[in-house]
């Protein structure tokens, strides 16, 4: 099979460029979990994480690739989410398949609980008390 044939069979199931840019702006070009500033190279310096997983082959749910379901993470925090799934659900960094990302609070920078909106903004729900 030729390389061009492989490319034509590839189906992009990720967010659009505009949505990625909106999420980066919303997250202030920093990791949503730890707050570290991110470099420019997607995949190496930062990753776009789906709170409610796409599953194999992509999800049929309409909000899968929308801002409320996406977080900007540095590679170390992304790996931690995949390793420590119970904590990730508790922090709102993961959302169960039957859950709605618009309704699941998520912990940002260990400082505040927020709701992610479909327009790419956040609503602060409460501050973390020391």
N, CA, C and O atoms as a Tinker XYZ file with bonds, in Angstrom:
   520  protein
     1  N      0.852000   -1.172000    0.000000    73     2
     2  CA     0.000000    0.000000    0.000000    64     1     3
     3  C      0.901000    1.240000    0.000000    63     2     4     5
     4  O      1.887000    1.300000    0.735000    81     3
     5  N      0.561000    2.201000   -0.810000    73     3     6
     6  CA     1.353000    3.420000   -0.897000    64     5     7
     7  C      1.015000    4.380000    0.226000    63     6     8     9
     8  O     -0.067000    4.340000    0.811000    81     7
     9  N      1.982000    5.248000    0.507000    73     7    10
    10  CA     1.814000    6.229000    1.576000    64     9    11
    11  C      0.585000    7.117000    1.323000    63    10    12    13
    12  O     -0.149000    7.428000    2.261000    81    11
    13  N      0.357000    7.524000    0.085000    73    11    14
    14  CA    -0.805000    8.376000   -0.205000    64    13    15
    15  C     -2.112000    7.646000    0.067000    63    14    16    17
    16  O     -3.094000    8.262000    0.482000    81    15
    17  N     -2.132000    6.332000   -0.166000    73    15    18
    18  CA    -3.335000    5.562000    0.130000    64    17    19
    19  C     -3.591000    5.514000    1.633000    63    18    20    21
    20  O     -4.739000    5.573000    2.072000    81    19
    21  N     -2.520000    5.406000    2.423000    73    19    22
    22  CA    -2.673000    5.410000    3.875000    64    21    23
    23  C     -3.201000    6.758000    4.351000    63    22    24    25
    24  O     -4.092000    6.813000    5.199000    81    23
    25  N     -2.658000    7.838000    3.812000    73    23    26
    26  CA    -3.107000    9.166000    4.214000    64    25    27
    27  C     -4.581000    9.376000    3.905000    63    26    28    29
    28  O     -5.294000    9.986000    4.702000    81    27
    29  N     -5.043000    8.895000    2.786000    73    27    30
    30  CA    -6.430000    9.124000    2.412000    64    29    31
    31  C     -7.393000    8.336000    3.299000    63    30    32    33
    32  O     -8.565000    8.696000    3.407000    81    31
    33  N     -6.920000    7.278000    3.926000    73    31    34
    34  CA    -7.781000    6.494000    4.813000    64    33    35
    35  C     -7.782000    7.032000    6.238000    63    34    36    37
    36  O     -8.639000    6.650000    7.035000    81    35
    37  N     -6.839000    7.914000    6.578000    73    35    38
    38  CA    -6.753000    8.486000    7.921000    64    37    39
    39  C     -7.926000    9.444000    8.144000    63    38    40    41
    40  O     -8.236000   10.280000    7.295000    81    39
    41  N     -8.564000    9.302000    9.299000    73    39    42
    42  CA    -9.687000   10.170000    9.653000    64    41    43
    43  C     -9.328000   10.938000   10.911000    63    42    44    45
    44  O     -9.116000   10.339000   11.966000    81    43
    45  N     -9.258000   12.232000   10.814000    73    43    46
    46  CA    -8.930000   13.066000   11.960000    64    45    47
    47  C    -10.134000   13.118000   12.898000    63    46    48    49
    48  O    -11.212000   13.568000   12.509000    81    47
    49  N     -9.949000   12.661000   14.119000    73    47    50
    50  CA   -11.046000   12.652000   15.088000    64    49    51
    51  C    -10.810000   13.659000   16.206000    63    50    52    53
    52  O    -11.524000   13.652000   17.209000    81    51
    53  N     -9.812000   14.525000   16.039000    73    51    54
    54  CA    -9.485000   15.497000   17.074000    64    53    55
    55  C    -10.169000   16.840000   16.860000    63    54    56    57
    56  O    -10.908000   17.034000   15.895000    81    55
    57  N     -9.906000   17.763000   17.784000    73    55    58
    58  CA   -10.504000   19.098000   17.693000    64    57    59
    59  C     -9.918000   19.889000   16.522000    63    58    60    61
    60  O     -8.805000   19.620000   16.071000    81    59
    61  N    -10.674000   20.852000   16.046000    73    59    62
    62  CA   -10.205000   21.714000   14.963000    64    61    63
    63  C     -9.102000   22.644000   15.468000    63    62    64    65
    64  O     -8.918000   22.814000   16.673000    81    63
    65  N     -8.390000   23.230000   14.544000    73    63    66
    66  CA    -7.336000   24.188000   14.890000    64    65    67
    67  C     -7.908000   25.353000   15.702000    63    66    68    69
    68  O     -7.291000   25.793000   16.673000    81    67
    69  N     -9.071000   25.849000   15.315000    73    67    70
    70  CA    -9.680000   26.974000   16.030000    64    69    71
    71  C    -10.048000   26.613000   17.462000    63    70    72    73
    72  O     -9.880000   27.429000   18.368000    81    71
    73  N    -10.544000   25.407000   17.674000    73    71    74
    74  CA   -10.880000   24.973000   19.036000    64    73    75
    75  C     -9.613000   24.822000   19.868000    63    74    76    77
    76  O     -9.589000   25.228000   21.030000    81    75
    77  N     -8.563000   24.247000   19.296000    73    75    78
    78  CA    -7.285000   24.124000   20.018000    64    77    79
    79  C     -6.784000   25.507000   20.425000    63    78    80    81
    80  O     -6.339000   25.694000   21.557000    81    79
    81  N     -6.852000   26.464000   19.523000    73    79    82
    82  CA    -6.406000   27.828000   19.844000    64    81    83
    83  C     -7.256000   28.435000   20.962000    63    82    84    85
    84  O     -6.725000   29.100000   21.852000    81    83
    85  N     -8.569000   28.209000   20.920000    73    83    86
    86  CA    -9.453000   28.731000   21.969000    64    85    87
    87  C     -9.123000   28.113000   23.325000    63    86    88    89
    88  O     -9.138000   28.807000   24.342000    81    87
    89  N     -8.829000   26.822000   23.347000    73    87    90
    90  CA    -8.490000   26.140000   24.599000    64    89    91
    91  C     -7.142000   26.642000   25.130000    63    90    92    93
    92  O     -6.993000   26.868000   26.331000    81    91
    93  N     -6.166000   26.814000   24.240000    73    91    94
    94  CA    -4.879000   27.367000   24.663000    64    93    95
    95  C     -5.042000   28.757000   25.267000    63    94    96    97
    96  O     -4.446000   29.060000   26.301000    81    95
    97  N     -5.841000   29.599000   24.629000    73    95    98
    98  CA    -6.088000   30.941000   25.164000    64    97    99
    99  C     -6.800000   30.878000   26.498000    63    98   100   101
   100  O     -6.419000   31.575000   27.439000    81    99
   101  N     -7.836000   30.046000   26.592000    73    99   102
   102  CA    -8.573000   29.911000   27.850000    64   101   103
   103  C     -7.652000   29.484000   28.977000    63   102   104   105
   104  O     -7.750000   29.987000   30.096000    81   103
   105  N     -6.751000   28.544000   28.674000    73   103   106
   106  CA    -5.836000   28.016000   29.686000    64   105   107
   107  C     -4.574000   28.858000   29.822000    63   106   108   109
   108  O     -3.642000   28.475000   30.529000    81   107
   109  N     -4.543000   29.997000   29.150000    73   107   110
   110  CA    -3.451000   30.958000   29.225000    64   109   111
   111  C     -2.100000   30.337000   28.884000    63   110   112   113
   112  O     -1.086000   30.652000   29.507000    81   111
   113  N     -2.099000   29.459000   27.897000    73   111   114
   114  CA    -0.878000   28.806000   27.400000    64   113   115
   115  C     -0.076000   28.171000   28.535000    63   114   116   117
   116  O      1.154000   28.205000   28.557000    81   115
   117  N     -0.820000   27.593000   29.473000    73   115   118
   118  CA    -0.191000   26.903000   30.602000    64   117   119
   119  C     -0.959000   25.614000   30.884000    63   118   120   121
   120  O     -2.096000   25.438000   30.447000    81   119
   121  N     -0.312000   24.726000   31.617000    73   119   122
   122  CA    -0.941000   23.464000   31.985000    64   121   123
   123  C     -2.113000   23.741000   32.920000    63   122   124   125
   124  O     -1.968000   24.458000   33.911000    81   123
   125  N     -3.267000   23.174000   32.605000    73   123   126
   126  CA    -4.475000   23.384000   33.400000    64   125   127
   127  C     -4.309000   22.864000   34.820000    63   126   128   129
   128  O     -4.911000   23.405000   35.747000    81   127
   129  N     -3.503000   21.826000   35.007000    73   127   130
   130  CA    -3.355000   21.215000   36.328000    64   129   131
   131  C     -2.298000   21.914000   37.174000    63   130   132   133
   132  O     -2.581000   22.339000   38.294000    81   131
   133  N     -1.082000   22.036000   36.646000    73   131   134
   134  CA     0.010000   22.554000   37.467000    64   133   135
   135  C      0.350000   24.014000   37.197000    63   134   136   137
   136  O      1.031000   24.645000   38.005000    81   135
   137  N     -0.109000   24.558000   36.080000    73   135   138
   138  CA     0.109000   25.965000   35.781000    64   137   139
   139  C      1.420000   26.298000   35.089000    63   138   140   141
   140  O      1.681000   27.469000   34.813000    81   139
   141  N      2.251000   25.309000   34.800000    73   139   142
   142  CA     3.522000   25.580000   34.143000    64   141   143
   143  C      3.269000   26.113000   32.735000    63   142   144   145
   144  O      2.359000   25.653000   32.045000    81   143
   145  N      4.081000   27.087000   32.311000    73   143   146
   146  CA     3.969000   27.616000   30.955000    64   145   147
   147  C      4.343000   26.557000   29.933000    63   146   148   149
   148  O      5.190000   25.703000   30.193000    81   147
   149  N      3.710000   26.616000   28.772000    73   147   150
   150  CA     3.906000   25.589000   27.756000    64   149   151
   151  C      4.637000   26.143000   26.545000    63   150   152   153
   152  O      4.484000   27.313000   26.191000    81   151
   153  N      5.429000   25.292000   25.919000    73   151   154
   154  CA     6.099000   25.641000   24.680000    64   153   155
   155  C      5.150000   25.526000   23.508000    63   154   156   157
   156  O      3.980000   25.188000   23.687000    81   155
   157  N      5.641000   25.805000   22.305000    73   155   158
   158  CA     4.763000   25.888000   21.136000    64   157   159
   159  C      4.434000   24.569000   20.433000    63   158   160   161
   160  O      3.511000   24.526000   19.621000    81   159
   161  N      5.165000   23.502000   20.726000    73   159   162
   162  CA     5.019000   22.270000   19.935000    64   161   163
   163  C      3.992000   21.324000   20.549000    63   162   164   165
   164  O      4.229000   20.716000   21.593000    81   163
   165  N      2.842000   21.211000   19.876000    73   163   166
   166  CA     1.814000   20.281000   20.326000    64   165   167
   167  C      2.345000   18.860000   20.204000    63   166   168   169
   168  O      2.943000   18.501000   19.190000    81   167
   169  N      2.131000   18.063000   21.222000    73   167   170
   170  CA     2.615000   16.691000   21.239000    64   169   171
   171  C      3.923000   16.563000   21.997000    63   170   172   173
   172  O      4.164000   15.547000   22.649000    81   171
   173  N      4.762000   17.572000   21.923000    73   171   174
   174  CA     6.028000   17.548000   22.657000    64   173   175
   175  C      5.962000   18.454000   23.889000    63   174   176   177
   176  O      6.266000   18.017000   24.998000    81   175
   177  N      5.563000   19.718000   23.694000    73   175   178
   178  CA     5.517000   20.692000   24.788000    64   177   179
   179  C      4.179000   20.703000   25.515000    63   178   180   181
   180  O      4.117000   21.008000   26.706000    81   179
   181  N      3.132000   20.377000   24.812000    73   179   182
   182  CA     1.802000   20.336000   25.424000    64   181   183
   183  C      0.945000   19.329000   24.684000    63   182   184   185
   184  O      1.237000   18.934000   23.555000    81   183
   185  N     -0.133000   18.924000   25.363000    73   183   186
   186  CA    -1.084000   17.981000   24.773000    64   185   187
   187  C     -2.497000   18.469000   25.057000    63   186   188   189
   188  O     -2.764000   19.093000   26.084000    81   187
   189  N     -3.383000   18.175000   24.135000    73   187   190
   190  CA    -4.800000   18.481000   24.332000    64   189   191
   191  C     -5.452000   17.198000   24.847000    63   190   192   193
   192  O     -5.451000   16.166000   24.176000    81   191
   193  N     -6.001000   17.291000   26.042000    73   191   194
   194  CA    -6.573000   16.133000   26.732000    64   193   195
   195  C     -8.096000   16.181000   26.659000    63   194   196   197
   196  O     -8.705000   17.220000   26.914000    81   195
   197  N     -8.700000   15.061000   26.314000    73   195   198
   198  CA   -10.161000   14.914000   26.338000    64   197   199
   199  C    -10.579000   14.459000   27.733000    63   198   200   201
   200  O    -10.158000   13.396000   28.188000    81   199
   201  N    -11.391000   15.242000   28.406000    73   199   202
   202  CA   -11.873000   14.883000   29.740000    64   201   203
   203  C    -12.750000   13.635000   29.668000    63   202   204   205
   204  O    -12.575000   12.702000   30.451000    81   203
   205  N    -13.679000   13.623000   28.739000    73   203   206
   206  CA   -14.469000   12.427000   28.470000    64   205   207
   207  C    -13.839000   11.817000   27.224000    63   206   208   209
   208  O    -13.846000   12.420000   26.151000    81   207
   209  N    -13.312000   10.648000   27.376000    73   207   210
   210  CA   -12.499000   10.030000   26.330000    64   209   211
   211  C    -13.236000    9.916000   25.005000    63   210   212   213
   212  O    -14.457000    9.763000   24.956000    81   211
   213  N    -12.450000    9.997000   23.925000    73   211   214
   214  CA   -13.008000    9.842000   22.577000    64   213   215
   215  C    -13.349000    8.394000   22.297000    63   214   216   217
   216  O    -14.251000    8.109000   21.509000    81   215
   217  N    -12.650000    7.489000   22.920000    73   215   218
   218  CA   -12.766000    6.053000   22.679000    64   217   219
   219  C    -12.174000    5.715000   21.326000    63   218   220   221
   220  O    -11.851000    6.613000   20.547000    81   219
   221  N    -12.032000    4.473000   21.046000    73   219   222
   222  CA   -11.422000    4.026000   19.793000    64   221   223
   223  C    -12.265000    4.467000   18.600000    63   222   224   225
   224  O    -13.476000    4.251000   18.567000    81   223
   225  N    -11.613000    5.081000   17.633000    73   223   226
   226  CA   -12.309000    5.504000   16.422000    64   225   227
   227  C    -13.023000    6.822000   16.547000    63   226   228   229
   228  O    -13.626000    7.284000   15.578000    81   227
   229  N    -12.977000    7.450000   17.715000    73   227   230
   230  CA   -13.647000    8.733000   17.897000    64   229   231
   231  C    -15.047000    8.551000   18.435000    63   230   232   233
   232  O    -15.669000    7.506000   18.251000    81   231
   233  N    -15.527000    9.565000   19.093000    73   231   234
   234  CA   -16.850000    9.521000   19.708000    64   233   235
   235  C    -17.890000   10.113000   18.776000    63   234   236   237
   236  O    -17.574000   10.964000   17.946000    81   235
   237  N    -19.106000    9.675000   18.908000    73   235   238
   238  CA   -20.223000   10.230000   18.164000    64   237   239
   239  C    -20.883000   11.392000   18.921000    63   238   240   241
   240  O    -21.781000   12.045000   18.389000    81   239
   241  N    -20.446000   11.647000   20.150000    73   239   242
   242  CA   -21.041000   12.714000   20.944000    64   241   243
   243  C    -20.602000   14.068000   20.402000    63   242   244   245
   244  O    -19.425000   14.269000   20.103000    81   243
   245  N    -21.530000   14.981000   20.277000    73   243   246
   246  CA   -21.266000   16.254000   19.603000    64   245   247
   247  C    -20.291000   17.156000   20.347000    63   246   248   249
   248  O    -19.658000   18.009000   19.724000    81   247
   249  N    -20.151000   16.994000   21.654000    73   247   250
   250  CA   -19.261000   17.885000   22.405000    64   249   251
   251  C    -17.869000   17.303000   22.644000    63   250   252   253
   252  O    -17.089000   17.881000   23.401000    81   251
   253  N    -17.549000   16.196000   22.029000    73   251   254
   254  CA   -16.263000   15.540000   22.262000    64   253   255
   255  C    -15.086000   16.468000   22.011000    63   254   256   257
   256  O    -14.142000   16.486000   22.801000    81   255
   257  N    -15.119000   17.231000   20.944000    73   255   258
   258  CA   -14.000000   18.098000   20.587000    64   257   259
   259  C    -14.294000   19.574000   20.810000    63   258   260   261
   260  O    -13.750000   20.431000   20.114000    81   259
   261  N    -15.153000   19.870000   21.779000    73   259   262
   262  CA   -15.472000   21.248000   22.118000    64   261   263
   263  C    -14.730000   21.662000   23.388000    63   262   264   265
   264  O    -14.303000   20.799000   24.154000    81   263
   265  N    -14.570000   22.960000   23.624000    73   263   266
   266  CA   -13.740000   23.443000   24.736000    64   265   267
   267  C    -14.078000   22.873000   26.112000    63   266   268   269
   268  O    -13.172000   22.654000   26.916000    81   267
   269  N    -15.354000   22.627000   26.404000    73   267   270
   270  CA   -15.713000   22.127000   27.730000    64   269   271
   271  C    -15.179000   20.727000   27.998000    63   270   272   273
   272  O    -15.124000   20.296000   29.150000    81   271
   273  N    -14.789000   20.021000   26.958000    73   271   274
   274  CA   -14.278000   18.658000   27.125000    64   273   275
   275  C    -12.762000   18.580000   26.981000    63   274   276   277
   276  O    -12.192000   17.490000   27.030000    81   275
   277  N    -12.106000   19.720000   26.804000    73   275   278
   278  CA   -10.671000   19.715000   26.507000    64   277   279
   279  C     -9.877000   20.502000   27.532000    63   278   280   281
   280  O    -10.329000   21.528000   28.040000    81   279
   281  N     -8.683000   20.001000   27.828000    73   279   282
   282  CA    -7.735000   20.682000   28.706000    64   281   283
   283  C     -6.377000   20.729000   28.025000    63   282   284   285
   284  O     -6.024000   19.821000   27.273000    81   283
   285  N     -5.616000   21.785000   28.286000    73   283   286
   286  CA    -4.238000   21.876000   27.839000    64   285   287
   287  C     -3.362000   21.375000   28.980000    63   286   288   289
   288  O     -3.429000   21.891000   30.095000    81   287
   289  N     -2.540000   20.369000   28.699000    73   287   290
   290  CA    -1.706000   19.765000   29.736000    64   289   291
   291  C     -0.262000   19.647000   29.280000    63   290   292   293
   292  O      0.023000   19.501000   28.091000    81   291
   293  N      0.648000   19.715000   30.256000    73   291   294
   294  CA     2.027000   19.366000   29.927000    64   293   295
   295  C      2.116000   17.837000   29.929000    63   294   296   297
   296  O      1.282000   17.177000   30.549000    81   295
   297  N      3.105000   17.272000   29.250000    73   295   298
   298  CA     3.165000   15.801000   29.128000    64   297   299
   299  C      3.210000   15.061000   30.464000    63   298   300   301
   300  O      2.641000   13.975000   30.577000    81   299
   301  N      3.871000   15.623000   31.477000    73   299   302
   302  CA     3.948000   14.942000   32.776000    64   301   303
   303  C      2.579000   14.861000   33.452000    63   302   304   305
   304  O      2.213000   13.811000   33.982000    81   303
   305  N      1.825000   15.956000   33.438000    73   303   306
   306  CA     0.486000   15.931000   34.038000    64   305   307
   307  C     -0.450000   15.016000   33.253000    63   306   308   309
   308  O     -1.300000   14.345000   33.838000    81   307
   309  N     -0.294000   14.988000   31.925000    73   307   310
   310  CA    -1.130000   14.094000   31.123000    64   309   311
   311  C     -0.845000   12.639000   31.485000    63   310   312   313
   312  O     -1.769000   11.836000   31.621000    81   311
   313  N      0.423000   12.306000   31.638000    73   311   314
   314  CA     0.786000   10.934000   32.021000    64   313   315
   315  C      0.244000   10.609000   33.411000    63   314   316   317
   316  O     -0.186000    9.483000   33.660000    81   315
   317  N      0.262000   11.587000   34.316000    73   315   318
   318  CA    -0.253000   11.367000   35.674000    64   317   319
   319  C     -1.746000   11.073000   35.645000    63   318   320   321
   320  O     -2.216000   10.208000   36.386000    81   319
   321  N     -2.502000   11.777000   34.802000    73   319   322
   322  CA    -3.939000   11.519000   34.676000    64   321   323
   323  C     -4.186000   10.083000   34.225000    63   322   324   325
   324  O     -5.066000    9.401000   34.749000    81   323
   325  N     -3.414000    9.639000   33.263000    73   323   326
   326  CA    -3.589000    8.280000   32.744000    64   325   327
   327  C     -3.206000    7.233000   33.787000    63   326   328   329
   328  O     -3.796000    6.153000   33.818000    81   327
   329  N     -2.238000    7.533000   34.633000    73   327   330
   330  CA    -1.802000    6.595000   35.677000    64   329   331
   331  C     -2.728000    6.594000   36.888000    63   330   332   333
   332  O     -3.040000    5.537000   37.437000    81   331
   333  N     -3.161000    7.772000   37.300000    73   331   334
   334  CA    -3.914000    7.942000   38.545000    64   333   335
   335  C     -5.362000    8.319000   38.230000    63   334   336   337
   336  O     -5.799000    9.439000   38.493000    81   335
   337  N     -6.078000    7.381000   37.674000    73   335   338
   338  CA    -7.408000    7.664000   37.139000    64   337   339
   339  C     -8.425000    8.023000   38.230000    63   338   340   341
   340  O     -9.282000    8.876000   37.999000    81   339
   341  N     -8.355000    7.410000   39.384000    73   339   342
   342  CA    -9.303000    7.748000   40.456000    64   341   343
   343  C     -9.147000    9.212000   40.841000    63   342   344   345
   344  O    -10.139000    9.931000   40.956000    81   343
   345  N     -7.916000    9.660000   41.041000    73   343   346
   346  CA    -7.662000   11.063000   41.366000    64   345   347
   347  C     -8.079000   11.972000   40.219000    63   346   348   349
   348  O     -8.548000   13.086000   40.451000    81   347
   349  N     -7.912000   11.510000   38.989000    73   347   350
   350  CA    -8.282000   12.310000   37.822000    64   349   351
   351  C     -9.796000   12.519000   37.755000    63   350   352   353
   352  O    -10.253000   13.604000   37.395000    81   351
   353  N    -10.570000   11.498000   38.094000    73   351   354
   354  CA   -12.029000   11.671000   38.146000    64   353   355
   355  C    -12.399000   12.626000   39.278000    63   354   356   357
   356  O    -13.273000   13.477000   39.112000    81   355
   357  N    -11.742000   12.488000   40.420000    73   355   358
   358  CA   -12.039000   13.364000   41.559000    64   357   359
   359  C    -11.714000   14.818000   41.242000    63   358   360   361
   360  O    -12.411000   15.722000   41.704000    81   359
   361  N    -10.660000   15.054000   40.457000    73   359   362
   362  CA   -10.278000   16.413000   40.080000    64   361   363
   363  C    -11.053000   16.969000   38.900000    63   362   364   365
   364  O    -10.884000   18.133000   38.539000    81   363
   365  N    -11.908000   16.142000   38.290000    73   363   366
   366  CA   -12.668000   16.591000   37.137000    64   365   367
   367  C    -11.872000   16.588000   35.840000    63   366   368   369
   368  O    -12.375000   17.014000   34.800000    81   367
   369  N    -10.635000   16.111000   35.898000    73   367   370
   370  CA    -9.790000   16.057000   34.690000    64   369   371
   371  C    -10.231000   14.925000   33.777000    63   370   372   373
   372  O     -9.909000   14.921000   32.589000    81   371
   373  N    -10.958000   13.976000   34.321000    73   371   374
   374  CA   -11.632000   12.936000   33.550000    64   373   375
   375  C    -13.120000   13.009000   33.867000    63   374   376   377
   376  O    -13.511000   13.314000   34.994000    81   375
   377  N    -13.942000   12.728000   32.870000    73   375   378
   378  CA   -15.395000   12.703000   33.017000    64   377   379
   379  C    -15.870000   11.338000   32.527000    63   378   380   381
   380  O    -15.446000   10.868000   31.471000    81   379
   381  N    -16.729000   10.722000   33.279000    73   379   382
   382  CA   -17.259000    9.409000   32.881000    64   381   383
   383  C    -18.057000    9.526000   31.588000    63   382   384   385
   384  O    -18.568000   10.599000   31.265000    81   383
   385  N    -18.165000    8.433000   30.853000    73   383   386
   386  CA   -18.813000    8.444000   29.540000    64   385   387
   387  C    -20.243000    8.976000   29.596000    63   386   388   389
   388  O    -20.676000    9.657000   28.667000    81   387
   389  N    -20.978000    8.685000   30.650000    73   387   390
   390  CA   -22.354000    9.165000   30.752000    64   389   391
   391  C    -22.418000   10.594000   31.277000    63   390   392   393
   392  O    -23.498000   11.184000   31.320000    81   391
   393  N    -21.270000   11.168000   31.680000    73   391   394
   394  CA   -21.240000   12.510000   32.245000    64   393   395
   395  C    -21.258000   13.603000   31.187000    63   394   396   397
   396  O    -20.970000   13.364000   30.015000    81   395
   397  N    -21.601000   14.798000   31.626000    73   395   398
   398  CA   -21.631000   15.967000   30.763000    64   397   399
   399  C    -20.516000   16.908000   31.203000    63   398   400   401
   400  O    -20.559000   17.419000   32.322000    81   399
   401  N    -19.513000   17.151000   30.350000    73   399   402
   402  CA   -18.394000   18.018000   30.741000    64   401   403
   403  C    -18.820000   19.429000   31.160000    63   402   404   405
   404  O    -18.106000   20.081000   31.921000    81   403
   405  N    -19.960000   19.907000   30.681000    73   403   406
   406  CA   -20.444000   21.222000   31.098000    64   405   407
   407  C    -20.848000   21.248000   32.571000    63   406   408   409
   408  O    -20.878000   22.311000   33.191000    81   407
   409  N    -21.157000   20.078000   33.128000    73   407   410
   410  CA   -21.687000   19.999000   34.487000    64   409   411
   411  C    -20.685000   19.468000   35.505000    63   410   412   413
   412  O    -20.987000   19.436000   36.698000    81   411
   413  N    -19.505000   19.052000   35.065000    73   411   414
   414  CA   -18.515000   18.467000   35.975000    64   413   415
   415  C    -17.448000   19.516000   36.291000    63   414   416   417
   416  O    -16.704000   19.953000   35.413000    81   415
   417  N    -17.393000   19.908000   37.569000    73   415   418
   418  CA   -16.377000   20.874000   38.005000    64   417   419
   419  C    -14.988000   20.276000   37.841000    63   418   420   421
   420  O    -14.795000   19.065000   37.953000    81   419
   421  N    -14.024000   21.154000   37.572000    73   419   422
   422  CA   -12.652000   20.710000   37.362000    64   421   423
   423  C    -11.717000   21.622000   38.154000    63   422   424   425
   424  O    -11.893000   22.840000   38.192000    81   423
   425  N    -10.723000   21.007000   38.783000    73   423   426
   426  CA    -9.763000   21.735000   39.611000    64   425   427
   427  C     -8.679000   22.354000   38.731000    63   426   428   429
   428  O     -7.993000   21.651000   37.989000    81   427
   429  N     -8.533000   23.669000   38.819000    73   427   430
   430  CA    -7.536000   24.392000   38.025000    64   429   431
   431  C     -6.422000   24.897000   38.929000    63   430   432   433
   432  O     -6.661000   25.622000   39.895000    81   431
   433  N     -5.191000   24.496000   38.589000    73   431   434
   434  CA    -3.958000   24.940000   39.261000    64   433   435
   435  C     -3.998000   24.706000   40.774000    63   434   436   437
   436  O     -3.294000   25.390000   41.517000    81   435
   437  N     -4.795000   23.768000   41.232000    73   435   438
   438  CA    -4.957000   23.448000   42.656000    64   437   439
   439  C     -5.453000   24.652000   43.452000    63   438   440   441
   440  O     -5.331000   24.671000   44.677000    81   439
   441  N     -6.009000   25.655000   42.779000    73   439   442
   442  CA    -6.448000   26.884000   43.438000    64   441   443
   443  C     -7.953000   27.086000   43.434000    63   442   444   445
   444  O     -8.514000   27.673000   44.360000    81   443
   445  N     -8.608000   26.591000   42.377000    73   443   446
   446  CA   -10.032000   26.876000   42.265000    64   445   447
   447  C    -10.736000   25.794000   41.464000    63   446   448   449
   448  O    -10.148000   25.140000   40.602000    81   447
   449  N    -12.016000   25.626000   41.776000    73   447   450
   450  CA   -12.893000   24.726000   41.030000    64   449   451
   451  C    -13.651000   25.565000   40.024000    63   450   452   453
   452  O    -14.218000   26.603000   40.366000    81   451
   453  N    -13.657000   25.107000   38.774000    73   451   454
   454  CA   -14.300000   25.863000   37.709000    64   453   455
   455  C    -15.189000   24.947000   36.879000    63   454   456   457
   456  O    -15.034000   23.726000   36.893000    81   455
   457  N    -16.114000   25.552000   36.166000    73   455   458
   458  CA   -16.877000   24.871000   35.127000    64   457   459
   459  C    -16.372000   25.403000   33.798000    63   458   460   461
   460  O    -16.204000   26.612000   33.637000    81   459
   461  N    -16.129000   24.520000   32.851000    73   459   462
   462  CA   -15.705000   24.918000   31.520000    64   461   463
   463  C    -16.944000   25.123000   30.665000    63   462   464   465
   464  O    -17.828000   24.268000   30.632000    81   463
   465  N    -17.009000   26.231000   29.987000    73   463   466
   466  CA   -18.171000   26.592000   29.186000    64   465   467
   467  C    -17.950000   26.242000   27.713000    63   466   468   469
   468  O    -16.814000   26.115000   27.256000    81   467
   469  N    -19.038000   26.092000   26.991000    73   467   470
   470  CA   -18.937000   25.724000   25.574000    64   469   471
   471  C    -18.426000   26.862000   24.700000    63   470   472   473
   472  O    -18.066000   26.631000   23.545000    81   471
   473  N    -18.385000   28.093000   25.227000    73   471   474
   474  CA   -17.862000   29.211000   24.448000    64   473   475
   475  C    -16.371000   29.451000   24.692000    63   474   476   477
   476  O    -15.812000   30.442000   24.222000    81   475
   477  N    -15.728000   28.537000   25.432000    73   475   478
   478  CA   -14.291000   28.659000   25.676000    64   477   479
   479  C    -13.931000   29.501000   26.882000    63   478   480   481
   480  O    -12.774000   29.891000   27.036000    81   479
   481  N    -14.889000   29.787000   27.735000    73   479   482
   482  CA   -14.615000   30.541000   28.956000    64   481   483
   483  C    -14.748000   29.613000   30.165000    63   482   484   485
   484  O    -15.119000   28.446000   30.033000    81   483
   485  N    -14.438000   30.155000   31.343000    73   483   486
   486  CA   -14.595000   29.393000   32.578000    64   485   487
   487  C    -15.465000   30.175000   33.546000    63   486   488   489
   488  O    -15.513000   31.405000   33.520000    81   487
   489  N    -16.146000   29.432000   34.393000    73   487   490
   490  CA   -16.914000   30.019000   35.486000    64   489   491
   491  C    -16.307000   29.499000   36.776000    63   490   492   493
   492  O    -16.317000   28.294000   37.027000    81   491
   493  N    -15.779000   30.395000   37.593000    73   491   494
   494  CA   -15.217000   29.988000   38.877000    64   493   495
   495  C    -16.368000   29.637000   39.803000    63   494   496   497
   496  O    -17.273000   30.443000   40.018000    81   495
   497  N    -16.328000   28.427000   40.349000    73   495   498
   498  CA   -17.380000   27.953000   41.248000    64   497   499
   499  C    -16.999000   28.241000   42.690000    63   498   500   501
   500  O    -17.815000   28.735000   43.469000    81   499
   501  N    -15.754000   27.931000   43.045000    73   499   502
   502  CA   -15.278000   28.220000   44.417000    64   501   503
   503  C    -13.756000   28.124000   44.455000    63   502   504   505
   504  O    -13.134000   27.429000   43.651000    81   503
   505  N    -13.192000   28.828000   45.394000    73   503   506
   506  CA   -11.750000   28.796000   45.631000    64   505   507
   507  C    -11.424000   27.626000   46.546000    63   506   508   509
   508  O    -12.253000   27.213000   47.358000    81   507
   509  N    -10.223000   27.097000   46.414000    73   507   510
   510  CA    -9.757000   26.043000   47.321000    64   509   511
   511  C     -9.338000   26.719000   48.625000    63   510   512   513
   512  O     -8.573000   27.684000   48.619000    81   511
   513  N     -9.841000   26.207000   49.723000    73   511   514
   514  CA    -9.478000   26.782000   51.022000    64   513   515
   515  C     -8.275000   26.034000   51.577000    63   514   516   517
   516  O     -8.218000   24.806000   51.523000    81   515
   517  N     -7.316000   26.782000   52.109000    73   515   518
   518  CA    -6.095000   26.127000   52.653000    64   517   519
   519  C     -6.331000   25.305000   53.885000    63   518   520
   520  O     -5.394000   24.716000   54.423000    81   519
